[in-house]
Amino acid sequence: MYLPLGTYSPDIKLGLVSASRNCFPRSLSEERTQRLLAGCRQAGIEPFVPEGPSQIIETKDHAIEAARQFKQAGCDAVVYYLGNFSPEIEDAYVIKLFEGPVMMIAAAEESGATLLEKRGDALCGLLSAALAVSKRGLAQRVHLPEFPVVSAEEGVKEIAHFIKVVKVVKGARNATVGLFGPRPRDFETCNYNLASVNSIGIEVEELGLFDLQNEIKRIRAKGEDTQTIKADMKREVPSIPDEDFADRLSVYERAIKNFRDQLKLSGAATQCWSEQELSLRHVPCFINGRMAMGGFPIACENDCYSLIAELLGQYASNETVGILDINHSIPKDLHASLKDYPIKDMVGMFHCGNASTKLLKNPEMKYQVIMKRMMEPDTPADITRGTIEGQFAASPITVVQVHGVGDKMQAYLLEGHFLDLDPKTFGCTGTAYLPGFSRFYRHVLLGRFHHHAAVAFGHCAAVLYDAFKMIGMENIYTPLPAPMPYPGENVFYNGALR
């Protein structure tokens, strides 16, 4: 989604409508709806409610009018609240006519003292309503919470969660990503299938590295101002080595921003490794991190899938994200505190130096060590400069990746945290604890997913999981608890039966 820089997720306009079965008191649904709305307002949520009788759906006319008002008001999604049993045909009809994401929740009974006169039977009604939705092929657009029968307070929490889910859905369905150049030969697994990307609503602009080269030439020929960018870069990282190098970086950032604005891009992926360094005379890491800090993630090695994972993680967390390698195992002697962790579930997460400076402790501009060995083995670093190095600050994290499976998309989700300890290596690097990682790595990642992953700096896997179902992911992989074997897992070898 094309968002203003500094914005990480789209705004959502939410609608809310209630329902009542004609053999139950309409007043019961009205009372319960008012309690739910009061809780929403207290939480800062102001849903649009249809005007007139269609606030409570009882008839087909109510359903038609409610859907019309939601569309006219520009609602992105709707909460459908069963205040009592509800009219199942009309329930499905509203959802069919609205055409956008809908969450269905049902009212729990409030008190034993009111069960005689004010029993709504929405537990029963939701069975009928959900089946009516499924029969009409509408289920993918409908979010059913894990616990869909709710008190007013629980309903507000589910509505807040649903808003986050819809941010991801809206962001994906309105996103266009720009890919500059082919993937490097040495990164065969950083490929993508256009049909799989389109299957979740994302569009792709396929461009060339030469397009960036030509835009940089145009900026220089026209004398387009990059001084503001250069001054901002120096403020952010005073260790930028010299004026000429700062000029290379600032012109490159201007070129990226120009393409972003012209093509209304949501994010980008660039070729890097190694033609970009030879032709543009820097690594793009610092600029990638700066753009991600502004809500425009840029993936390395022209990795379309990881870029998409970054975007989805950004929309869910409403914050800056990054792309890292699931890189290296952690030696037991790295730090004394690791005795408290299962070492096989510890992961060194690394990349050359493309992280936003606000995510790192003591960030500093350096050069790409591996590239220098290849490109500048006998001279001081020049074209391999531009990485940002430092330790990731302690933080909860969500690790997310997507990959094509045929013309569809699959994904995985992990949660954990970065530890506050020195990783003792180069790059932008952190030591992550990901519970259950070793089994997940063996039985999910190997053979299905490549080495990159997007990292969101917060726990948002629950939001992403529900959003992934709604946008049509073919498979969503998550860790299994220790007693439960993965398909094909050798339970005799791993000790699970001992």
C-alpha positions in Angstrom: 0.0 0.0 0.0 1.4 3.4 -0.9 1.6 5.2 2.4 3.1 8.5 3.5 6.7 8.0 4.7 6.6 7.6 8.5 3.4 5.6 8.3 3.5 1.8 8.8 0.0 0.6 8.3 -3.2 1.8 6.6 -6.1 3.4 8.5 -9.2 1.3 8.9 -12.8 2.4 8.8 -14.8 -0.2 10.7 -18.5 -0.8 10.5 -20.6 -2.6 13.2 -24.1 -4.1 12.9 -26.1 -6.4 15.1 -28.7 -9.0 14.5 -31.9 -10.3 16.1 -34.0 -13.4 15.3 -37.7 -12.2 15.0 -38.8 -14.7 17.7 -36.3 -13.1 20.2 -36.7 -9.6 21.7 -35.0 -7.0 19.5 -34.5 -5.0 22.7 -32.1 -7.7 23.9 -29.8 -7.2 20.9 -30.1 -3.4 21.3 -29.0 -3.5 25.0 -26.1 -5.8 24.3 -25.0 -3.7 21.3 -25.0 -0.5 23.4 -22.7 -2.2 26.0 -20.4 -3.3 23.2 -20.3 0.1 21.6 -19.6 1.8 25.0 -16.7 -0.5 25.5 -15.4 0.3 22.0 -15.5 4.0 22.6 -13.7 3.6 25.9 -11.0 1.8 24.0 -10.8 4.6 21.3 -12.6 2.6 18.7 -15.5 4.4 16.9 -17.2 2.0 14.5 -19.7 3.2 11.9 -23.2 2.0 12.8 -26.0 2.1 10.1 -28.7 4.6 10.7 -32.3 3.6 11.2 -33.8 0.2 11.7 -31.0 -1.6 9.9 -28.8 -1.1 13.0 -30.3 -4.5 14.0 -30.7 -7.0 11.2 -34.0 -8.8 11.3 -35.2 -8.8 7.6 -33.7 -8.9 4.1 -34.5 -5.2 3.7 -32.5 -4.5 6.8 -29.6 -6.5 5.3 -29.7 -4.6 2.0 -29.8 -1.2 3.7 -27.0 -2.0 6.1 -24.7 -3.2 3.3 -25.5 -0.1 1.3 -24.7 2.2 4.2 -21.4 0.4 4.9 -20.3 0.8 1.3 -21.4 4.4 1.1 -19.5 5.2 4.4 -16.3 3.6 2.9 -16.0 0.9 5.5 -13.0 -1.4 5.1 -14.5 -4.1 7.3 -17.5 -4.9 9.4 -18.1 -6.5 12.8 -21.3 -8.6 12.7 -22.6 -9.1 16.2 -25.2 -11.7 17.1 -27.0 -10.0 19.9 -29.3 -13.1 20.1 -29.9 -16.2 18.0 -30.0 -14.0 14.8 -31.7 -14.7 11.4 -29.2 -17.0 9.7 -30.3 -16.3 6.0 -30.1 -12.5 6.6 -26.7 -13.0 8.4 -25.2 -14.5 5.3 -26.9 -12.0 3.0 -25.3 -8.9 4.7 -21.9 -10.5 4.4 -22.6 -11.5 0.7 -23.6 -7.9 -0.1 -20.8 -6.1 1.8 -18.0 -7.9 -0.1 -15.3 -7.0 2.4 -13.8 -8.7 5.5 -16.3 -9.4 8.3 -15.8 -10.6 11.8 -18.7 -12.6 13.4 -19.0 -12.7 17.1 -21.9 -13.7 19.3 -23.2 -12.4 22.7 -22.5 -14.5 25.7 -25.2 -14.7 28.4 -24.6 -12.2 31.1 -26.0 -13.6 34.3 -27.8 -16.6 35.8 -30.3 -14.1 37.1 -31.4 -13.1 33.6 -31.5 -16.5 31.9 -35.2 -16.8 32.2 -36.2 -13.5 30.6 -33.1 -12.4 28.7 -31.6 -15.6 27.2 -30.3 -14.9 23.7 -29.1 -18.3 22.6 -26.4 -16.7 20.4 -24.1 -19.7 21.1 -26.7 -21.8 19.1 -27.3 -19.0 16.6 -23.7 -18.8 15.6 -23.7 -22.4 14.5 -26.5 -21.6 12.0 -25.0 -18.3 10.9 -21.5 -19.8 10.3 -23.0 -22.7 8.3 -25.1 -20.3 6.2 -21.9 -18.4 5.4 -20.0 -21.5 4.5 -22.8 -22.8 2.2 -22.6 -19.7 0.2 -18.8 -19.8 -0.2 -18.2 -16.7 1.9 -16.1 -18.3 4.7 -12.7 -16.9 3.5 -13.9 -13.4 4.0 -15.2 -14.1 7.5 -13.0 -14.0 10.6 -14.2 -16.2 13.5 -12.1 -15.6 16.7 -10.8 -18.5 18.6 -13.4 -17.7 21.3 -16.3 -16.1 19.3 -18.9 -16.1 22.0 -18.0 -13.0 24.0 -18.9 -10.6 26.8 -18.9 -6.9 26.0 -15.4 -6.6 27.3 -14.1 -9.6 25.4 -15.9 -8.4 22.3 -13.9 -5.1 22.4 -10.6 -7.0 22.6 -11.6 -9.1 19.6 -12.6 -6.0 17.7 -9.2 -4.4 18.4 -7.5 -7.6 17.1 -9.7 -7.7 14.0 -8.7 -4.1 13.2 -5.0 -5.2 13.1 -5.9 -8.1 11.0 -7.7 -5.9 8.5 -4.7 -3.6 8.3 -2.7 -6.5 6.9 -5.4 -7.5 4.5 -6.0 -4.0 3.2 -2.3 -3.4 3.0 -1.7 -6.6 1.0 -4.6 -6.1 -1.4 -3.4 -2.6 -2.2 0.3 -3.1 -2.3 2.6 -2.8 -5.3 6.3 -3.8 -5.0 9.1 -2.7 -7.2 11.9 -5.2 -8.1 15.1 -3.7 -9.4 17.2 -6.2 -11.4 17.4 -10.0 -11.5 18.3 -12.0 -8.4 22.1 -12.6 -8.2 23.2 -16.0 -9.5 24.5 -17.1 -6.1 21.0 -16.7 -4.6 19.0 -19.2 -6.6 16.4 -19.7 -3.8 15.6 -15.9 -3.9 13.2 -16.5 -6.8 9.5 -15.8 -7.0 6.4 -16.9 -9.0 4.3 -13.9 -10.0 1.1 -15.9 -9.9 1.7 -16.8 -6.2 2.3 -13.1 -5.4 -0.8 -12.0 -7.2 -2.8 -14.7 -5.4 -2.7 -12.7 -2.2 -3.5 -9.4 -3.9 0.0 -7.9 -4.3 1.1 -6.4 -7.6 4.6 -6.3 -9.0 6.5 -3.7 -11.0 9.5 -5.5 -12.6 12.3 -3.1 -13.3 16.0 -3.3 -14.1 19.0 -2.2 -12.2 19.6 0.0 -15.3 16.4 1.9 -14.4 18.1 2.9 -11.1 21.3 3.7 -12.9 19.5 5.9 -15.4 17.6 7.7 -12.7 20.8 8.5 -10.9 22.3 9.9 -14.1 19.2 12.0 -14.6 19.3 13.4 -11.0 22.9 14.3 -11.5 22.4 15.9 -14.9 19.5 18.0 -13.7 21.3 19.0 -10.5 18.3 17.7 -8.5 18.8 18.7 -4.8 20.0 16.0 -2.5 21.5 18.2 0.2 18.6 17.7 2.6 18.9 13.9 2.3 22.7 14.2 2.8 22.3 16.4 5.9 19.8 14.0 7.4 22.0 11.0 6.8 25.0 12.7 8.5 22.8 13.5 11.5 21.7 9.9 11.7 25.2 8.4 11.3 28.0 10.9 11.9 30.5 8.1 10.9 29.7 8.5 7.1 33.3 8.5 5.9 33.6 11.4 3.4 31.7 13.9 1.3 32.0 12.0 -2.0 30.6 8.8 -0.5 27.8 10.7 1.2 26.9 12.1 -2.2 26.7 8.6 -3.7 24.3 7.5 -1.0 22.1 10.6 -1.1 21.6 10.5 -4.9 20.7 6.8 -4.6 18.1 7.5 -1.9 16.7 10.3 -4.1 16.4 7.8 -7.0 14.6 5.2 -4.8 12.2 7.8 -3.5 11.4 9.0 -7.0 10.5 5.5 -8.2 8.4 5.1 -5.0 6.4 8.2 -5.7 6.1 7.7 -9.5 4.9 4.1 -9.3 3.1 4.4 -5.9 5.2 1.5 -4.6 4.8 0.0 -1.1 8.3 -1.4 -0.9 11.2 -2.5 -3.2 13.9 -5.1 -3.6 17.2 -4.4 -5.2 19.8 -6.6 -6.9 22.8 -6.0 -4.7 25.6 -8.6 -4.6 27.5 -7.7 -6.7 26.6 -5.7 -9.8 25.0 -2.9 -7.7 28.3 -2.3 -6.0 30.3 -2.2 -9.2 27.9 0.2 -11.0 26.7 2.4 -8.2 29.8 2.2 -6.1 28.3 1.5 -2.7 26.3 -1.2 -0.9 22.7 -0.1 -0.4 22.4 -1.3 3.2 22.2 2.1 5.0 19.6 3.4 2.5 17.6 0.2 2.8 17.5 0.6 6.6 16.6 4.3 6.4 13.7 3.6 4.0 12.4 0.8 6.2 12.5 3.2 9.1 10.1 5.4 7.2 7.7 2.5 6.4 9.2 1.6 3.0 11.0 -1.7 3.4 13.7 -2.7 0.8 14.7 -6.4 0.6 18.2 -7.6 -0.5 19.2 -9.9 -3.4 16.0 -8.8 -5.2 14.1 -11.1 -2.9 10.4 -10.5 -3.7 9.0 -13.0 -1.1 11.0 -11.6 1.8 9.9 -8.1 0.8 6.3 -9.2 1.0 7.0 -10.8 4.4 8.4 -7.5 5.5 5.4 -5.6 4.3 3.0 -8.0 6.1 5.0 -7.8 9.3 5.0 -4.0 9.1 1.3 -3.7 8.6 0.7 -6.1 11.6 3.2 -4.5 14.0 2.7 -0.9 12.8 6.4 -0.4 13.1 9.7 -0.7 11.4 10.7 -4.2 10.2 13.8 -5.8 8.8 15.1 -8.6 6.7 17.7 -11.0 8.2 19.3 -14.3 7.5 18.4 -17.3 9.7 22.2 -17.4 9.8 24.2 -19.3 12.3 24.0 -21.6 15.2 25.1 -20.3 18.6 28.1 -21.7 20.4 27.6 -22.6 24.0 30.4 -20.4 25.2 29.1 -17.2 23.6 27.8 -15.9 26.9 27.4 -17.3 30.4 23.7 -16.5 30.4 23.0 -19.0 27.6 23.1 -21.9 30.2 19.5 -20.9 30.9 18.3 -21.5 27.3 18.0 -24.6 25.1 21.0 -23.9 22.9 19.5 -25.6 19.8 16.6 -23.1 19.9 19.1 -20.1 19.8 19.7 -18.5 16.4 22.2 -16.0 15.2 20.2 -13.6 12.9 22.3 -11.5 10.7 22.5 -9.4 7.6 25.2 -7.3 6.0 24.1 -4.1 7.6 20.6 -3.1 6.3 18.8 -2.6 9.6 17.3 0.7 10.7 19.6 2.5 13.1 16.9 2.8 15.7 16.8 -1.0 16.1 20.6 -1.3 16.9 22.8 -0.6 19.8 25.6 1.8 18.9 25.1 1.6 15.1 28.1 2.5 13.0 28.8 2.7 9.3 31.3 0.1 8.0 31.9 -2.0 4.9 30.7 -5.5 3.9 33.4 -7.9 5.0 32.5 -10.8 2.6 32.2 -8.5 -0.4 35.5 -6.8 0.3 37.2 -10.1 0.3 35.9 -10.7 -3.2 35.9 -7.2 -4.8 38.5 -5.2 -3.0 40.9 -7.7 -1.5 44.1 -5.6 -1.8 42.8 -2.1 -1.4 41.0 0.0 1.3 37.2 -0.4 1.3 35.4 1.9 -1.1 32.6 0.4 -3.2 31.8 -2.2 -0.4 31.1 0.6 2.1 27.6 1.5 3.3 26.7 -1.2 5.8 25.3 -0.3 9.3 26.7 -2.6 11.9 25.6 -3.1 15.5 23.8 -5.4 17.9 20.0 -5.7 17.8 18.6 -4.3 21.0 16.7 -6.7 23.3 13.2 -7.0 21.9 10.3 -9.3 21.4 10.3 -10.4 17.7 8.1 -12.2 15.2 9.9 -14.0 12.4 7.8 -14.4 9.2 8.4 -15.7 5.7 6.3 -16.4 2.7 7.1 -18.6 -0.3 5.3 -19.8 -3.4 3.8 -23.3 -3.5 2.6 -23.6 -7.1 0.5 -20.6 -7.9 -0.4 -20.1 -4.3 1.5 -18.8 -1.3 2.6 -20.5 2.0 4.0 -18.9 5.1 5.5 -19.6 8.5 5.4 -17.7 11.8 7.7 -17.9 14.8 7.8 -15.7 18.0 10.7 -15.2 20.3 13.1 -12.4 21.4 16.5 -10.9 20.9 18.8 -11.3 23.9 20.8 -8.3 25.2 24.2 -9.8 24.6 27.2 -9.2 22.3 26.9 -11.5 19.2 30.7 -11.2 18.8 30.6 -11.0 15.0 30.2 -8.5 12.1 27.1 -7.1 10.5 23.8 -6.1 12.1 23.4 -9.1 14.3 21.3 -10.4 17.1 21.1 -13.6 19.2 17.5 -14.8 19.1 15.7 -17.3 21.3 12.9 -18.9 19.2 11.1 -21.6 21.3 10.9 -24.8 19.4 13.2 -23.6 16.6 15.4 -26.7 16.2 12.4 -29.0 15.4 10.7 -26.3 13.3 13.9 -25.8 11.3 14.2 -29.5 10.5 10.6 -30.4 9.7 9.2 -27.1 8.3 11.9 -24.8 7.0 14.3 -27.3 5.2 13.0 -27.8 1.7 10.2 -25.3 1.9 11.7 -21.9 2.6 14.9 -20.0 1.9 17.4 -18.4 4.2 15.9 -14.9 4.5 13.2 -14.0 6.9 11.4 -10.8 7.8 11.5 -9.7 11.4 8.9 -7.6 13.1 10.0 -6.1 16.5 7.0 -7.1 18.6 4.8 -10.2 18.9 2.2 -10.0 16.1 2.0 -13.7 14.9 -1.6 -14.0 16.1 -2.6 -11.0 13.9 -0.6 -12.4 10.9 -2.0 -15.9 11.3 -5.6 -14.6 11.1 -4.7 -12.2 8.2 -3.0 -15.0 6.3 -6.1 -17.1 6.4 -8.1 -14.2 5.1 -5.8 -13.3 2.2 -5.6 -16.9 1.0 -2.3 -18.4 2.1 -2.3 -22.1 1.0 -0.4 -23.2 4.2 0.5 -21.5 7.4 3.2 -23.2 9.4 3.7 -22.7 13.1 5.7 -24.5 15.8 4.1 -27.6 17.3 4.2 -28.2 21.0 6.9 -30.7 22.2 4.6 -33.7 22.6 3.2 -33.4 19.1 5.3 -34.8 16.3 5.7 -33.1 12.9 4.8 -35.2 9.8 7.7 -37.5 9.2 9.5 -36.8 12.5 11.4 -39.7 13.8 10.0 -39.9 17.3 12.3 -42.9 18.1 15.4 -40.8 17.4 14.4 -37.5 19.0 13.6 -39.0 22.4 9.9 -38.1 22.3 8.8 -41.5 23.4 11.3 -41.8 26.3 
